[in-house]
Amino acid sequence: MNKDMNLYSQGKDAVIQLVRLYQRGSYRVIRDPEGAISLWAIEGFERSPFSVSFADRGRISGNIEEMSPEFVRAFIEFVRRTGVRVT
């Protein structure tokens, strides 16, 4: 159980890194059936404060803690590949 808490803590840190990187706009993080993560900007919200939602297997949530551990792991790796350090 402690490992999951650590994983979700890293997931929250990854969200914070995205906030620092993008600062404004609405985004959706999507995991496709093959497990790849992509980040999509939602048109019309470019000037709004940063917000993010997560989509995986038909489930959409605004809270990283509601996503599966597999999704969170893939999301953390995605953020790392963008060159942002996730603690």
Backbone as CSV, one residue per row, in Angstrom:
resi,resn,N_x,N_y,N_z,CA_x,CA_y,CA_z,C_x,C_y,C_z
1,MET,0.812,-1.195,0.000,0.000,0.000,0.000,0.853,1.256,0.000
2,ASN,1.969,1.223,0.709,2.866,2.365,0.763,3.392,2.716,-0.626
3,LYS,3.631,1.693,-1.455,4.116,1.917,-2.807,3.086,2.704,-3.615
4,ASP,1.797,2.381,-3.461,0.753,3.123,-4.162,0.707,4.575,-3.711
5,MET,0.870,4.799,-2.419,0.865,6.182,-1.924,2.018,6.957,-2.543
6,ASN,3.184,6.326,-2.654,4.343,6.952,-3.266,4.083,7.221,-4.751
7,LEU,3.482,6.264,-5.433,3.165,6.413,-6.849,2.230,7.595,-7.081
8,TYR,1.169,7.675,-6.288,0.219,8.769,-6.468,0.815,10.109,-6.054
9,SER,1.731,10.108,-5.110,2.454,11.323,-4.754,3.305,11.797,-5.940
10,GLN,3.952,10.860,-6.609,4.728,11.205,-7.800,3.806,11.703,-8.917
11,GLY,2.627,11.119,-9.015,1.650,11.575,-10.000,1.229,13.011,-9.747
12,LYS,0.991,13.354,-8.484,0.639,14.732,-8.132,1.789,15.680,-8.460
13,ASP,3.023,15.233,-8.187,4.194,16.042,-8.527,4.281,16.272,-10.031
14,ALA,3.944,15.254,-10.818,3.953,15.392,-12.268,2.917,16.424,-12.726
15,VAL,1.749,16.426,-12.084,0.730,17.439,-12.408,1.271,18.831,-12.089
16,ILE,1.921,18.984,-10.954,2.498,20.282,-10.571,3.523,20.731,-11.606
17,GLN,4.314,19.790,-12.109,5.301,20.147,-13.130,4.624,20.629,-14.409
18,LEU,3.503,20.008,-14.775,2.759,20.472,-15.949,2.204,21.875,-15.730
19,VAL,1.725,22.143,-14.523,1.215,23.480,-14.199,2.325,24.507,-14.399
20,ARG,3.508,24.196,-13.916,4.646,25.114,-14.064,5.033,25.296,-15.520
21,LEU,4.930,24.233,-16.296,5.332,24.274,-17.696,4.316,25.033,-18.551
22,TYR,3.033,24.780,-18.356,2.008,25.340,-19.227,1.290,26.561,-18.649
23,GLN,1.105,26.634,-17.377,0.525,27.759,-16.638,-0.912,28.121,-17.002
24,ARG,-1.279,28.110,-18.263,-2.634,28.484,-18.673,-3.196,27.455,-19.639
25,GLY,-4.526,27.370,-19.670,-5.195,26.490,-20.619,-5.768,25.241,-19.969
26,SER,-6.674,24.614,-20.696,-7.284,23.356,-20.258,-6.715,22.225,-21.088
27,TYR,-6.405,21.129,-20.413,-5.766,19.995,-21.069,-6.429,18.697,-20.647
28,ARG,-6.310,17.712,-21.516,-6.759,16.374,-21.179,-5.603,15.419,-21.459
29,VAL,-5.268,14.620,-20.464,-4.244,13.584,-20.594,-4.982,12.295,-20.921
30,ILE,-4.647,11.709,-22.070,-5.362,10.535,-22.553,-4.397,9.363,-22.684
31,ARG,-4.812,8.217,-22.196,-4.044,6.978,-22.382,-4.787,6.136,-23.410
32,ASP,-4.114,5.842,-24.525,-4.761,5.066,-25.585,-4.740,3.572,-25.244
33,PRO,-5.433,2.747,-26.024,-5.513,1.304,-25.717,-4.155,0.600,-25.655
34,GLU,-3.157,1.141,-26.348,-1.821,0.547,-26.309,-1.022,1.004,-25.097
35,GLY,-1.564,1.949,-24.332,-0.899,2.418,-23.124,-0.116,3.705,-23.283
36,ALA,-0.080,4.273,-24.486,0.647,5.518,-24.711,-0.151,6.708,-24.189
37,ILE,0.555,7.644,-23.602,-0.061,8.855,-23.049,0.122,10.010,-24.025
38,SER,-0.909,10.831,-24.176,-0.799,12.056,-24.959,-1.513,13.176,-24.210
39,LEU,-1.080,14.389,-24.479,-1.643,15.578,-23.837,-2.327,16.404,-24.916
40,TRP,-3.603,16.677,-24.712,-4.382,17.436,-25.678,-4.847,18.744,-25.054
41,ALA,-4.617,19.845,-25.775,-5.146,21.140,-25.350,-6.604,21.207,-25.781
42,ILE,-7.445,21.754,-24.940,-8.863,21.903,-25.251,-9.062,23.299,-25.809
43,GLU,-9.483,23.364,-27.066,-9.630,24.642,-27.750,-10.640,25.535,-27.047
44,GLY,-10.352,26.822,-27.084,-11.239,27.808,-26.498,-10.910,28.148,-25.053
45,PHE,-9.943,27.466,-24.471,-9.592,27.691,-23.073,-8.125,28.101,-22.904
46,GLU,-7.513,28.620,-23.979,-6.094,28.945,-23.959,-5.725,29.963,-22.891
47,ARG,-6.625,30.876,-22.594,-6.321,31.958,-21.648,-6.846,31.703,-20.241
48,SER,-7.523,30.610,-20.058,-8.066,30.294,-18.730,-6.954,29.758,-17.834
49,PRO,-7.159,29.774,-16.518,-6.164,29.178,-15.618,-5.970,27.698,-15.958
50,PHE,-4.811,27.162,-15.639,-4.497,25.773,-15.944,-5.516,24.828,-15.314
51,SER,-5.955,23.882,-16.096,-6.769,22.775,-15.576,-6.444,21.534,-16.399
52,VAL,-6.601,20.394,-15.771,-6.288,19.139,-16.444,-7.298,18.078,-16.036
53,SER,-7.632,17.226,-16.992,-8.445,16.049,-16.699,-7.723,14.851,-17.307
54,PHE,-8.081,13.687,-16.843,-7.412,12.461,-17.235,-8.437,11.496,-17.813
55,ALA,-8.080,10.821,-18.917,-8.999,9.883,-19.561,-8.295,8.554,-19.801
56,ASP,-8.934,7.477,-19.358,-8.379,6.136,-19.534,-9.524,5.134,-19.584
57,ARG,-9.604,4.404,-20.680,-10.618,3.355,-20.837,-12.044,3.848,-20.586
58,GLY,-12.360,4.995,-21.145,-13.698,5.547,-21.019,-13.972,6.275,-19.721
59,ARG,-13.024,6.302,-18.834,-13.196,6.981,-17.553,-12.466,8.320,-17.594
60,ILE,-13.158,9.383,-17.198,-12.572,10.718,-17.171,-12.666,11.251,-15.747
61,SER,-11.558,11.824,-15.287,-11.521,12.370,-13.936,-10.610,13.592,-13.902
62,GLY,-10.897,14.489,-13.012,-10.040,15.638,-12.774,-9.052,15.392,-11.653
63,ASN,-9.038,14.164,-11.137,-8.203,13.829,-9.988,-7.303,12.644,-10.328
64,ILE,-5.999,12.849,-10.297,-5.042,11.786,-10.621,-5.193,10.589,-9.687
65,GLU,-5.638,10.822,-8.463,-5.781,9.733,-7.492,-6.901,8.759,-7.846
66,GLU,-7.783,9.143,-8.749,-8.871,8.260,-9.167,-8.487,7.386,-10.361
67,MET,-7.284,7.584,-10.883,-6.843,6.817,-12.048,-6.104,5.558,-11.603
68,SER,-6.017,4.589,-12.503,-5.357,3.321,-12.191,-3.848,3.527,-12.014
69,PRO,-3.207,2.640,-11.246,-1.749,2.733,-11.095,-1.017,2.676,-12.448
70,GLU,-1.514,1.877,-13.388,-0.895,1.795,-14.711,-0.943,3.134,-15.418
71,PHE,-2.079,3.821,-15.307,-2.215,5.143,-15.915,-1.226,6.105,-15.278
72,VAL,-1.155,6.106,-13.958,-0.277,7.037,-13.246,1.176,6.794,-13.628
73,ARG,1.589,5.544,-13.703,2.973,5.234,-14.105,3.266,5.776,-15.509
74,ALA,2.344,5.548,-16.436,2.529,6.028,-17.808,2.548,7.554,-17.852
75,PHE,1.714,8.198,-17.049,1.666,9.657,-16.997,2.979,10.226,-16.457
76,ILE,3.503,9.643,-15.400,4.780,10.102,-14.828,5.884,9.979,-15.875
77,GLU,5.920,8.861,-16.577,6.932,8.669,-17.621,6.754,9.686,-18.745
78,PHE,5.523,9.973,-19.123,5.248,10.974,-20.149,5.812,12.329,-19.737
79,VAL,5.555,12.739,-18.511,6.043,14.037,-18.039,7.571,14.042,-18.008
80,ARG,8.167,12.957,-17.581,9.637,12.858,-17.582,10.206,13.008,-18.983
81,ARG,9.537,12.410,-19.965,10.019,12.508,-21.360,9.930,13.934,-21.884
82,THR,9.071,14.752,-21.310,8.983,16.150,-21.752,10.165,16.965,-21.232
83,GLY,11.003,16.333,-20.427,12.190,17.017,-19.910,11.971,17.676,-18.574
84,VAL,10.825,17.424,-17.969,10.519,17.997,-16.671,10.867,16.981,-15.598
85,ARG,11.527,17.412,-14.567,11.921,16.494,-13.484,10.743,16.243,-12.559
86,VAL,10.441,14.977,-12.354,9.373,14.572,-11.422,10.057,13.891,-10.252
87,THR,9.809,14.405,-9.046,10.454,13.839,-7.853,9.727,12.635,-7.349
